Amino acid sequence: MEPERSEHMRIEIVKNTGSWIRGTGYLFPVFALFIFFVSACGAPDDVPTLIEKARQGDGKAAMKLVESMGSADRDVALAAYKGVIDLGADIEPWLTRGLKSPENSVAEASAAALGNLGDSGTLPALIRVLEGEGGRRYAAAWALGEIGDLTAVPSLVRILGADDTLMRKSAVRALVKLGSEAGEAVTAFLEEAIEISGDASSRRAAIRVVGELRTEEAVDVLVSVTGRNRDAAVWALGRIGGERVLEPLLEALSDPEWQVRREAAQALGNIEDDRAVSALTGALDDTETVVREWAARSLETITGRQVLYLGEDGEMIPPYNLYR
């Protein structure tokens, strides 16, 4: 049949069909039935079906299941996520593809699933995301902390220097999860950051890590911290504790900045050293109420006796205690 005649006949059939529908008054019911048929044929598989197909090795179903984790329907997303976790290592190749999705919700869910599955074999894919660009990098940092492989430490330490606050917080959390060996690497980063006068936010993030990990190797570096991160360094010294931190904390109790004095007063209570009693007693006369309160609270911790301090209203009061 010639192409022109074939096309002409197709148009005539469409016209005639449309005329018949209009003539019989069945336009809406037939159209609705047609739409239902097309929708039913093109409708995606539901989550249980996708899970079962993926379990049987259907790669397309596996990818659809991963993409379903980013659904705006919370129930669908949750069901898909649970299904992915149940499938375990078999779904990991599609989760690593999901990391590259232009949909942030899919990429973040894929990273979370990989973190919960905990397979070190997926580290390279997560590190590539971490060191790339995009708003989902923090999810990769979280996942690396969950997997717990020290191979990720150098990349996470570099992220401490990120401009993004959420990225830095995610890196801190991951490094803390990775434990003491991560603390050694962060100490080196912190020392270098001080030497080159790097970004203050990066240094603060690093200080947070060594404090949380109680990294004793970081004491000398922390003592050398000055400027806006001095209060964080004093907090970290209190977390680390030990004989070496007593003198630096006693000196910090006389710092010009009240935030530093407050952290010192609290830290001295944390280490519970009797040699701090005299300095803390002197801090009861501090010009800042919050410093006086922490001095009183720390004195109570060390001596076991109630201590009053001068409150803002000019009365002598005990420090707030939920259990009193």
PEPEJO-V812891 format. One record per residue. N is the residue number from 1. RES is the residue in one small letter. PSI is psi in whole degrees, 0 to 359 (* if undefined). Layout:
# PEPEJO-V812891
N|RES|PSI, N|RES|PSI
This chain:
# PEPEJO-V812891
1|m|138, 2|e|145, 3|p|318, 4|e|319, 5|r|322, 6|s|315, 7|e|321, 8|h|317, 9|m|322, 10|r|318, 11|i|317, 12|e|321, 13|i|317, 14|v|315, 15|k|312, 16|n|319, 17|t|316, 18|g|319, 19|s|320, 20|w|318, 21|i|314, 22|r|322, 23|g|328, 24|t|352, 25|g|15, 26|y|23, 27|l|307, 28|f|312, 29|p|319, 30|v|318, 31|f|317, 32|a|319, 33|l|321, 34|f|314, 35|i|318, 36|f|317, 37|f|315, 38|v|317, 39|s|318, 40|a|321, 41|c|327, 42|g|0, 43|a|140, 44|p|155, 45|d|148, 46|d|168, 47|v|313, 48|p|323, 49|t|318, 50|l|319, 51|i|314, 52|e|317, 53|k|319, 54|a|323, 55|r|330, 56|q|4, 57|g|14, 58|d|107, 59|g|321, 60|k|319, 61|a|321, 62|a|317, 63|m|321, 64|k|323, 65|l|316, 66|v|316, 67|e|330, 68|s|340, 69|m|339, 70|g|11, 71|s|145, 72|a|340, 73|d|112, 74|r|320, 75|d|319, 76|v|314, 77|a|317, 78|l|318, 79|a|319, 80|a|318, 81|y|315, 82|k|320, 83|g|319, 84|v|314, 85|i|320, 86|d|326, 87|l|335, 88|g|221, 89|a|333, 90|d|334, 91|i|352, 92|e|321, 93|p|326, 94|w|332, 95|l|322, 96|t|329, 97|r|322, 98|g|332, 99|l|333, 100|k|2, 101|s|140, 102|p|345, 103|e|113, 104|n|324, 105|s|323, 106|v|315, 107|a|317, 108|e|319, 109|a|323, 110|s|318, 111|a|317, 112|a|318, 113|a|318, 114|l|322, 115|g|317, 116|n|329, 117|l|331, 118|g|29, 119|d|119, 120|s|338, 121|g|342, 122|t|1, 123|l|312, 124|p|318, 125|a|318, 126|l|321, 127|i|324, 128|r|321, 129|v|316, 130|l|321, 131|e|3, 132|g|210, 133|e|160, 134|g|155, 135|g|354, 136|r|7, 137|r|326, 138|y|329, 139|a|324, 140|a|321, 141|a|315, 142|w|315, 143|a|320, 144|l|324, 145|g|322, 146|e|322, 147|i|323, 148|g|25, 149|d|125, 150|l|348, 151|t|333, 152|a|349, 153|v|309, 154|p|318, 155|s|319, 156|l|323, 157|v|319, 158|r|326, 159|i|343, 160|l|339, 161|g|10, 162|a|151, 163|d|333, 164|d|121, 165|t|317, 166|l|323, 167|m|314, 168|r|317, 169|k|320, 170|s|322, 171|a|320, 172|v|311, 173|r|316, 174|a|317, 175|l|321, 176|v|320, 177|k|328, 178|l|342, 179|g|197, 180|s|322, 181|e|328, 182|a|324, 183|g|322, 184|e|317, 185|a|321, 186|v|325, 187|t|316, 188|a|318, 189|f|316, 190|l|318, 191|e|318, 192|e|320, 193|a|324, 194|i|319, 195|e|321, 196|i|7, 197|s|50, 198|g|186, 199|d|131, 200|a|325, 201|s|323, 202|s|316, 203|r|321, 204|r|320, 205|a|317, 206|a|319, 207|i|320, 208|r|317, 209|v|308, 210|v|331, 211|g|313, 212|e|324, 213|l|355, 214|r|51, 215|t|103, 216|e|328, 217|e|344, 218|a|355, 219|v|310, 220|d|322, 221|v|317, 222|l|321, 223|v|330, 224|s|353, 225|v|133, 226|t|177, 227|g|211, 228|r|345, 229|n|7, 230|r|321, 231|d|321, 232|a|321, 233|a|320, 234|v|319, 235|w|314, 236|a|321, 237|l|320, 238|g|325, 239|r|321, 240|i|316, 241|g|191, 242|g|170, 243|e|325, 244|r|342, 245|v|349, 246|l|306, 247|e|314, 248|p|324, 249|l|322, 250|l|321, 251|e|321, 252|a|338, 253|l|347, 254|s|15, 255|d|148, 256|p|332, 257|e|129, 258|w|331, 259|q|323, 260|v|317, 261|r|321, 262|r|312, 263|e|323, 264|a|317, 265|a|318, 266|q|316, 267|a|321, 268|l|328, 269|g|326, 270|n|322, 271|i|346, 272|e|53, 273|d|125, 274|d|335, 275|r|352, 276|a|354, 277|v|314, 278|s|313, 279|a|321, 280|l|324, 281|t|320, 282|g|327, 283|a|349, 284|l|346, 285|d|11, 286|d|152, 287|t|341, 288|e|131, 289|t|317, 290|v|327, 291|v|317, 292|r|319, 293|e|316, 294|w|327, 295|a|316, 296|a|317, 297|r|318, 298|s|323, 299|l|319, 300|e|318, 301|t|318, 302|i|316, 303|t|338, 304|g|8, 305|r|150, 306|q|138, 307|v|132, 308|l|152, 309|y|162, 310|l|114, 311|g|177, 312|e|334, 313|d|5, 314|g|5, 315|e|152, 316|m|122, 317|i|158, 318|p|154, 319|p|148, 320|y|134, 321|n|120, 322|l|330, 323|y|2, 324|r|*
